Amino acid sequence: MTEVVKRFFIKSDGTFKLNPGGRSEVNKILSEMQDMDLSGLEYWNSTRKNTSRGSRITKEDTQKIDQWIQLPSKFEHFDVRTLGTAYKYALLALYDITKELKVQDAVKPGTAYEYLVKRYKTISVSKDSFSKSLTNTRDYRKYFSRTSEGLYYLSLKLRN
């Protein structure tokens, strides 16, 4: 139960609310329940091969990033070299994409990093350390949350 709560809920004002991944999962379950042609999954016939999508950047992701860069951001003239640490770069990237530009609710780590590199150019953090800061639940859980699809969003309430 703890894992389900971590993956699909946000604690807010003493109650739990669905995060973007939770809303997506509920909608998926509801559509499956209403689909009379859906017969179910014969799990006993499936292979053990991992079929999940990786975090590679697709052509579609690259096109989205190019569109996002064209949008105005209040951080356009911000000197990102002052950030210094990978988690601060990740905070900026996710804030810019999800809160400032409001183009997505959550993104893949690689997409966020590519956006950051293309938008700000002078990034002094590697893609690996950027991704590790997003996935480091021990130190940065209060900043970042993950959807069931492996997309990341800000879990911290930031003041404007």
Backbone hydrogen bonds, N-H to C=O, Kabsch-Sander energy under -0.5 kcal/mol:
donor,donor_aa,acceptor,acceptor_aa,energy
5,V,1,M,-2.5
6,K,2,T,-2.3
7,R,3,E,-2.1
8,F,4,V,-2.4
9,F,5,V,-1.8
10,I,17,K,-3.2
12,S,10,I,-0.6
12,S,15,T,-3.4
15,T,12,S,-2.0
17,K,10,I,-2.9
19,N,8,F,-2.0
23,R,19,N,-2.6
24,S,20,P,-2.0
25,E,21,G,-2.2
26,V,22,G,-2.5
27,N,23,R,-2.4
28,K,24,S,-2.2
29,I,25,E,-2.4
30,L,26,V,-2.7
31,S,27,N,-2.3
32,E,28,K,-2.0
33,M,29,I,-2.2
34,Q,30,L,-1.6
35,D,31,S,-0.8
36,M,34,Q,-0.9
38,L,35,D,-0.9
42,E,40,G,-0.5
43,Y,41,L,-1.7
45,N,42,E,-2.1
46,S,43,Y,-1.2
51,T,49,K,-0.6
58,T,56,R,-0.5
62,T,58,T,-2.2
63,Q,59,K,-2.3
64,K,60,E,-2.3
65,I,61,D,-2.7
66,D,62,T,-2.3
67,Q,63,Q,-1.8
68,W,64,K,-2.6
69,I,65,I,-2.2
70,Q,66,D,-0.8
70,Q,67,Q,-0.6
71,L,67,Q,-0.6
71,L,68,W,-1.2
76,E,73,S,-1.6
78,F,75,F,-2.0
80,V,78,F,-1.2
82,T,79,D,-1.7
83,L,80,V,-1.8
84,G,80,V,-0.6
85,T,83,L,-1.5
89,Y,85,T,-1.8
90,A,86,A,-2.3
91,L,87,Y,-2.3
92,L,88,K,-2.2
93,A,89,Y,-2.6
94,L,90,A,-2.7
95,Y,91,L,-2.6
96,D,92,L,-2.9
97,I,93,A,-2.4
98,T,94,L,-2.8
99,K,94,L,-0.5
99,K,95,Y,-2.3
100,E,95,Y,-2.5
101,L,96,D,-3.0
103,V,97,I,-2.0
104,Q,97,I,-0.9
107,V,152,Y,-2.3
112,A,108,K,-2.3
113,Y,109,P,-2.4
114,E,110,G,-2.5
115,Y,111,T,-2.3
116,L,112,A,-2.2
117,V,113,Y,-2.6
118,K,114,E,-2.5
119,R,115,Y,-2.8
120,Y,116,L,-2.6
121,K,116,L,-0.5
121,K,117,V,-1.4
122,T,120,Y,-3.5
123,I,121,K,-1.4
130,F,126,S,-2.1
131,S,127,K,-2.5
132,K,128,D,-2.4
133,S,129,S,-1.8
134,L,130,F,-1.3
135,T,131,S,-1.9
136,N,132,K,-1.0
137,T,135,T,-1.6
140,Y,136,N,-2.3
141,R,137,T,-0.8
143,Y,140,Y,-1.6
144,F,140,Y,-2.0
145,S,153,Y,-2.5
147,T,151,L,-3.0
150,G,147,T,-1.6
152,Y,107,V,-3.6
153,Y,145,S,-2.0
155,S,143,Y,-2.7
156,L,143,Y,-1.1
158,L,156,L,-0.8
